[in-house]
Amino acid sequence: MVSARERSPSHQALVRAVLTRSAELLDPEDAKDLFANALQAAREFLPLEVCQIAVLRPQDATCDLYGVSLDSGITHRSCPSDVGLVAKALQCTDGLLLHADELARHSRPELDAPFLAPGLRCAVLCALKGFNGSVCGALMCATSAAEGYRPEDLGATRMFALHLGAALELLQARHDLRHWNAIVKSSHAPILGINGQGVITHWNPAAERLFEHTASEAIGRSIALIVPEDRRQELARLLGQIGSGRSVEELETSCITGGGRTVAVVLTMSPIRDSTGEVVGASSIIRDVTSSKQANERFRLAVDSAPNAMILTDESGEILLANAEAERLFGYSRAELTGRSIELLVPHELRALHQSHRKSFADQPQKRAMGVGRDLWALRKDGSQVPVEVGLNPIYGENERTILASIVDISERRKIERERARLLAETQQAVEARNTFLSIASHELKTPLTALQLTVQSLLRASTRQREPMLAGQLMEKLRATNRQVSRLTMLVDQLLDVSRLTARRLKLERARTDLTSVVKDVIDRFAQSAEGSTIHAPDCGPAWGHWDSGRLDQIFTNLVANAVKYGEGAPIEVELADLDGEVVVSVQDRGPGIAPEDQARIFERFERLVSHRHFGGFGLGLWIVRQLVEAHGGRIEVHSQPGQGAQFIVTLPKEVSAT
Amino acid sequence: MTEERELRAPWSARVVLVVDDDDDLRMAIVDALHHEGFLAVSASGGEQAVQLAHRHRPDVILLDYRMPDQLGTDVLRRIRRGGIGSATILMTGAENVDELLPRLGFDPEEILMKPFGLDLLLSLVDAVLPRAGRA
């Protein structure tokens, strides 16, 4: 065996060789091998019978103590770091020689027994230091050689301790590295590393799965491998940012897979620096958000194409999102809405109230309709207001709460409701008018019918009483009464039929060349024979020819003159006729009580009568029928009257059928 | 029935006051009653009816319910206030007589629904005659 002393010049090289090999060890459990090798090498240049290496456990005040002896090989046990030789050795950063008596003084028999063996003459202690100079353990050697240790052996020991410390640290780092490797490999998130040139250096299994490239395919290729064409500029910018030492946080972008699929991702990229602080690459952690992005997109599309206006706000009422229908309803573009307060869409006078309602909703958010029982109005960009119905839905996100308002424009519905109410009122009015009419009609028909029945039955009874023959005068009187009652009933029935025809638009005019003057004069003549008290002044003019239904003209003027007689209170009645160019105007003027202005339009309506129906009898349909007949001829009728000064009815009739 | 009426002496003739604003109907009723031996007087309105009732103290008052100046029931109330206890018959063309009756305080047999014939008129007058003077 070669003496240790003879080998001393090559000590360093040997130690380095041993340690370099040791550094390849991956597990601290293999530390024993490291030390066995180290001691084997150490024996070559340092006489030693006992050698112990203590490795500090950073987490407590103990050490792993590895021992080596010529007989028992490598042993391992725990020991305290603050007593005995270990405590002394940890303090000796420059090494310390101890003779047998000193050795005994510093040792603890129960801990340091190997160093108290008989025959040991000398020991050397030296602390182990890592790269940064901190103590990480201690080396303790002892020899029984007669000459003991010399001062130069202390230097060799220090050198040995130095390399041993470095090797230990390296071993620790390897352990950490292996741990980190396991973490990165087991990560579900793709993690990759690139160097300063953008070349992929690291590629975990999750990256293999997402990007569909194995590590061996990816490593050594440019990161552009997974960047779509249209994102290359963005990549250059990112690399520039990393190069200047700034991280990229949560960037939403897209990548392309080996299969050509585009995936939506969120990536975080951090610069990696060397010991001088220079950026030499970057690490990147990537999150695949394709499915959540698709879900978001689907949600966005659903909201956007919803038939109602949808507006998403945060809790402070700031608009985050608005759909197409909201743009249409409010007249603002999405860009104009986003970021503004929701109160923008609330009429000014309601904003304060809306704000307080919004706050109470935020305190107790639940899906509900807004403003139940109240009319809600929204304000458009053009300042107009629109009636709306609003549903509110709180939406709970990861760390925020938003409110989705669904707004329905109900102006159309309001319009329909108003129209329905109007139609209902009209219908009710019509039903009421019909009922009134039926009641009047039945009453009006019953009275003359009763009179007729009594008169005829009296006649029958009289004719059977032979003892008392009826005088001719009495008979004539009864027959006149009968005739009058029959005429009255006929007139009422005619009116009923006219109403029915006019309402159903079934009235047909039998137009023929007619002289209106003679029609009017005939009517006046008829009244002159029967009118009691009223003088009727007929028009003093020649014939007025036109194409009219003479029967209906007769009906028109019979009605007007009858009205004048009825309401004229016996005063003279003036009938005038003017034959103008293309039309004839007839006026019937009485001197009765007149018609109040507010009643003048009403009298031409159906079932309207200004005084009690029993006072003058009839259905109250006369003027309505007159107006219908005049209008059927293409003409018009108007009334001029002042209360107390009589009434003047003016009928204007075109001579020919108008083209329209 | 007819024969009995014809045999009545003029001093024992029953007096009927007919009140209706419709001239034709009023005349037809008066005529019919005359032929049946009643002494019929007629009024076309409330005022005249009250005057005639006081003057003739009729056995029966036959009056229209709805007249232009007032209701038949109001006319009757004024007549009754003068201590005249005639039997009454109310003539009406109203459809809702069933609702009217309790309000007016008339029995169904005192109501004459228009249109009515001679037989009904006379039988009703006969029916209410025993009530005359009870007011």
Chai-1 contact restraints between the chains, C-beta under 6 A:
chainA,res_idxA,chainB,res_idxB,connection_type,confidence,min_distance_angstrom,max_distance_angstrom,comment,restraint_id
A,H443,B,G93,contact,1.0,0.0,6.0,A-B,restraint_1
A,K446,B,G93,contact,1.0,0.0,6.0,A-B,restraint_2
A,K446,B,K114,contact,1.0,0.0,6.0,A-B,restraint_3
A,K446,B,P115,contact,1.0,0.0,6.0,A-B,restraint_4
A,T447,B,D22,contact,1.0,0.0,6.0,A-B,restraint_5
A,T447,B,L25,contact,1.0,0.0,6.0,A-B,restraint_6
A,L449,B,P115,contact,1.0,0.0,6.0,A-B,restraint_7
A,T450,B,L25,contact,1.0,0.0,6.0,A-B,restraint_8
A,T450,B,K114,contact,1.0,0.0,6.0,A-B,restraint_9
A,T450,B,P115,contact,1.0,0.0,6.0,A-B,restraint_10
A,T450,B,F116,contact,1.0,0.0,6.0,A-B,restraint_11
A,A451,B,D24,contact,1.0,0.0,6.0,A-B,restraint_12
A,A451,B,L25,contact,1.0,0.0,6.0,A-B,restraint_13
A,A451,B,A28,contact,1.0,0.0,6.0,A-B,restraint_14
A,Q453,B,P115,contact,1.0,0.0,6.0,A-B,restraint_15
A,Q453,B,G117,contact,1.0,0.0,6.0,A-B,restraint_16
A,L454,B,A28,contact,1.0,0.0,6.0,A-B,restraint_17
A,L454,B,A32,contact,1.0,0.0,6.0,A-B,restraint_18
A,L454,B,L118,contact,1.0,0.0,6.0,A-B,restraint_19
A,T455,B,A28,contact,1.0,0.0,6.0,A-B,restraint_20
A,Q457,B,G117,contact,1.0,0.0,6.0,A-B,restraint_21
A,Q457,B,L118,contact,1.0,0.0,6.0,A-B,restraint_22
A,S458,B,D31,contact,1.0,0.0,6.0,A-B,restraint_23
A,S458,B,A32,contact,1.0,0.0,6.0,A-B,restraint_24
A,S458,B,H35,contact,1.0,0.0,6.0,A-B,restraint_25
A,Q485,B,D24,contact,1.0,0.0,6.0,A-B,restraint_26
A,S612,B,P68,contact,1.0,0.0,6.0,A-B,restraint_27
A,R614,B,R66,contact,1.0,0.0,6.0,A-B,restraint_28
A,R614,B,P68,contact,1.0,0.0,6.0,A-B,restraint_29
A,H615,B,P68,contact,1.0,0.0,6.0,A-B,restraint_30
